[in-house]
Amino acid sequence: MAEMEIRVLDCHGSQFPGCGFTGFLIDGRILLDAGAATSVMTLEEQSQMDHVLISHAQKDHIREPASLADNLCHIRRNHPLTVITRPR
């Protein structure tokens, strides 16, 4: 069985010094929820991501996709970033 690496970027429902919104990085390439991505991850780490999975549309889960997209526009990537969410 293959191992999976899960990095907790942050996991709070509110933001204040030392605590940020929800985000988990899976195997360095998949972001589960995007409350904390650009505020925690280096630009190099962001450039390695392939997919963003959004579980639901609450602020603490969707705060940073726009910032992530903006950052990735300034990096030469050979593949798109896929964002997956459930239909409304």
Secondary structure, 3 states (H helix, E strand, C coil): CCCCCEEEEECCCCCECCECCCEEEECCCEEECCCCCCCCCCHHHHHCCCEEEECCCCHHHHCCHHHHHHHHHCCCCCCCCEEEECCC
